[in-house]
Amino acid sequence: MIVDKQKEKLYNMAMENTHLALYRKYRPRTFEEVVGQEHITKTLANQILADKISHAYLFTGSRGTGKTSVAKIFAKAVNCQNNTTGSPCGECEVCKRLSAENDINIIEIDAASNNRVDDIRELREKVKFAPIGAKYKVYIIDEVHMLSDSAFNALLKTLEEPPKYVIFILATTEVQKLPATILSRCSRFDFRLLSIEDLCKVLNNVFKSEGIEAEPEAVKLIASSGEGSVRDTLSIADSINAYANGHITKQDVLKVLGTTDHDLLINFFDKIIDRDIGGVLTLVNEIDRSGKNLAVFAKDLAKHARDLLVCKTCANPEEILNFSGEVLEKYMAQADKATDKQLILYMQNFASCENELRYTLSTRLLIESIAISCINGEDAKKN
């Protein structure tokens, strides 16, 4: 008995010291906690309150935008015993039981590894069994576009006439691969990529909860690198915090991600606009010798050209770029030095550089040649 208690104590200590990824630790548990998808969460909550629930839903959108999280919240909400807002209360017996990863009333299926017709036939047999201790049995099929044609046909029959106690939630990042027959039987919800502003709010809340200090510019850089995905943003933040150890600076983010400082990009483009070929070659040499990843630098150049075009042509560039006032002033000043036509050429040339990176033998030579094409006003793709 003493040995068992010692083992239990050691196990609990180990679990306490086990690091849980931020994106898992801060997965939303109610519709109100979901960020950037109010057009979906409000609709679902209203359906639940009005008892107008569909038998099949389709959640589509880019990775990390909350499809699976919302599906799990919905599965709990339709079964919650004290649902007054549309979200699960989290306190009733059913909510607590459904929060367990292995509850038999919420079945998660990964279609990437269970895509055969036999897998769907097995699912059809299990659908016949009523939920235990809950009102609905909810099937969440992730990456549903990975199902085979025969598996889709097998699923179709179940979607047409499911038992009243069954709800299907199909999640996918590639909705165009789904048959029209499947699409027509589902209530579709499109998840949006989050804005940098929304991602900054998520990061600031997480950092506050974790006791992590982060410079405002560092937060913006992390949010920008997440490219609209909450999961990617929090994963990046996790990696950077492991390096920075609780105090994240702008330089920490630049070092870990390998991204380029605004001032360096501005300096590089000044030399292009001033037609300074020698200056461009010298700067590329300095960047290469510093050990910076030139492939990442090439992608940053393409984005910088696009950001300059935004400054040049948009009435309110600050709403799109979400830069600090000081950085935006520098971008606006540089954009004024070039014409619209020049900036479009720069953007197209460096964007084509991204496609050629996988084939080139020398990233440095590729960047130099494209920069010189920009200086000469030439289309790099025709050279």
Helices and strands as residue ranges (DSSP letters): H 2-17, H 22-25, G 31-33, H 38-50, E 56-61, H 67-77, H 93-98, E 106-110, H 117-127, E 137-142, G 144-146, H 149-160, E 166-172, G 175-177, H 180-183, E 187-191, H 196-210, E 213-214, H 216-225, H 230-244, E 247-248, H 250-257, H 262-273, H 277-289, H 294-313, H 317-321, H 325-335, H 340-356, H 363-375, G 380-382
